[in-house]
């Protein structure tokens, strides 16, 4: 699959198979994040791979607010939860020392995480980027020093669902049908693309 196909077929996955993710693939994801663009080449990010069985439920509890309205009414059985997480950290001291603007750092986070998402998807591994989490709990659980902030958590695993996208001019609220398929409305290309000037 070429890069364009990876980008357009990637969907956010919230239900996973009960199959471990090989550490070697997770390490490749982090290496791709390491080589992502960084504003001013400041590189304020570090990453924690979490794949230890005893830690996974605890991390899940700290990010369990992640699904919003898509959360299954019956909750997630342990077998369908993420099988690994990559926690992206911002070295706030380094950021300040180098004079990096917060906007630039947040862009760094997004670019690094997107690299990880695409590398994972190329190996058939789905992911869900999470911005809603209890940072204090994560820092305590993973022994993260005070000078670091949690920028994003990427949940990973082999997909156990196949969300579909639909072009829309109306609501962008996603929904789950009676068969359990998640529908993700996306704004049409012609509605968001401008050429040479805003039309």
C-alpha positions in Angstrom: 0.0 0.0 0.0 1.5 3.4 -1.0 1.5 6.4 1.4 -1.6 7.9 -0.1 -3.6 4.7 0.4 -2.3 4.4 3.9 -3.5 8.0 4.7 -7.0 7.6 3.1 -7.8 4.1 4.4 -6.7 4.8 8.0 -9.6 5.0 10.4 -9.6 5.6 14.2 -10.0 2.2 15.8 -11.6 1.7 19.2 -12.1 -2.0 19.4 -9.2 -4.4 19.1 -8.4 -8.1 18.7 -6.9 -10.0 21.7 -3.6 -10.2 19.9 -0.3 -8.7 21.2 1.4 -6.0 19.1 5.1 -7.0 18.5 7.5 -4.7 20.3 9.6 -4.3 17.1 6.7 -2.6 15.4 6.1 -0.3 18.3 9.8 0.6 18.2 9.6 1.4 14.5 6.6 3.7 15.2 8.7 5.6 17.7 11.6 5.8 15.4 9.3 7.3 12.7 8.1 9.8 15.3 11.7 10.7 16.1 12.3 11.5 12.5 9.2 13.6 12.0 9.5 17.3 11.4 10.2 19.5 14.4 9.9 23.2 14.6 13.4 24.7 14.6 14.6 21.1 15.0 14.1 21.6 18.7 12.9 18.0 19.3 11.3 18.4 22.7 9.4 15.0 22.5 10.1 11.6 24.1 7.9 8.5 24.0 7.0 5.7 26.4 5.9 2.3 24.9 3.5 0.5 27.2 3.0 -3.1 26.4 3.3 -4.9 29.7 0.1 -6.9 30.5 -0.2 -5.7 34.1 0.1 -2.0 33.0 -2.4 -2.0 30.2 -5.6 -2.1 32.3 -4.2 0.8 34.4 -3.4 2.9 31.4 -6.8 2.1 30.0 -8.4 3.4 33.1 -6.5 6.6 32.9 -7.6 7.2 29.3 -11.1 5.6 29.5 -12.7 9.0 28.8 -11.3 8.8 25.2 -14.4 7.5 23.3 -17.0 10.1 24.1 -20.3 9.2 22.6 -18.9 6.2 20.8 -18.3 4.3 24.1 -20.1 0.9 24.0 -23.0 1.0 26.4 -21.8 -2.3 27.9 -18.2 -1.0 28.2 -15.1 -2.6 26.7 -14.4 -6.2 27.7 -10.7 -6.7 28.4 -10.2 -8.8 25.2 -11.2 -5.9 23.0 -9.1 -3.2 24.6 -5.8 -1.7 23.2 -2.9 -4.1 23.3 -0.3 -1.3 23.6 0.1 2.4 24.1 2.7 5.0 23.1 2.7 8.0 25.4 4.2 11.0 23.8 5.9 13.4 26.3 6.8 17.1 26.0 10.0 18.1 27.8 8.6 21.4 29.1 12.0 22.5 30.5 13.7 21.9 27.1 10.8 23.6 25.4 11.2 26.7 27.6 15.0 26.7 27.4 14.9 26.6 23.6 12.3 29.3 23.4 9.8 27.1 21.5 6.3 28.4 21.1 3.6 26.2 22.5 1.9 26.1 19.1 5.1 24.8 17.5 5.4 22.1 20.2 1.8 21.0 19.7 2.4 20.8 16.0 5.5 18.6 16.7 3.2 16.3 18.7 0.7 16.0 15.9 3.4 15.3 13.2 5.1 12.7 15.3 1.9 10.9 16.2 0.7 10.9 12.6 4.0 9.2 11.6 3.4 6.5 14.2 -0.2 6.1 13.1 0.8 5.5 9.4 3.7 3.1 10.3 1.4 1.1 12.5 -1.3 1.0 9.8 1.2 -0.2 7.2 1.6 -3.3 9.5 -2.2 -3.8 9.9 -2.3 -2.2 13.3 -5.0 0.2 14.1 -4.8 3.1 16.5 -6.7 5.8 18.4 -5.0 9.1 19.3 -6.2 10.2 22.7 -6.2 13.7 24.1 -8.5 13.1 27.0 -6.7 11.5 29.8 -5.9 11.9 33.5 -2.3 13.2 33.3 -1.6 13.0 37.0 -2.6 9.3 37.0 -0.4 8.6 33.9 2.6 10.4 35.3 2.3 8.5 38.6 1.8 5.1 36.9 4.6 5.5 34.4 7.1 7.3 36.7 7.2 10.4 34.4 9.3 13.2 35.9 7.7 16.6 36.7 9.4 18.4 33.9 7.5 16.4 31.3 3.9 16.9 30.1 1.8 14.2 28.4 1.2 15.5 24.9 -0.9 12.6 23.5 -1.6 8.9 24.1 -1.8 6.6 21.1 -3.7 3.4 21.7 -2.8 0.5 19.4 -3.9 -3.0 18.4 -5.1 -5.2 15.6 -8.5 -3.9 14.5 -11.7 -5.7 15.6 -14.0 -3.3 13.8 -14.2 -1.7 10.4 -15.4 1.9 10.6 -16.7 3.5 7.4 -16.5 7.1 6.2 -19.3 8.9 4.5 -19.1 12.3 2.7 -21.4 14.8 4.3 -22.6 18.4 3.9 -24.5 18.2 7.2 -23.7 16.7 10.6 -20.1 15.5 11.3 -21.3 13.5 14.4 -20.2 9.9 14.1 -22.6 7.1 15.0 -22.9 3.3 15.3 -25.6 1.4 13.3 -27.6 -1.6 14.4 -24.9 -3.9 13.1 -22.3 -2.3 15.3 -20.6 -0.5 12.4 -19.2 2.9 13.2 -20.0 5.6 10.6 -17.7 8.6 10.4 -19.0 11.6 8.4 -16.3 13.6 6.6 -16.7 16.9 5.0 -16.5 16.8 1.2 -13.2 17.6 -0.5 -14.9 20.3 -2.6 -16.1 22.0 0.6 -12.7 22.3 2.2 -10.3 22.8 -0.8 -9.5 26.2 -2.1 -7.2 26.8 -5.1 -4.9 29.9 -5.2 -7.3 32.0 -3.1 -10.2 31.5 -0.7 -13.4 31.2 -2.7 
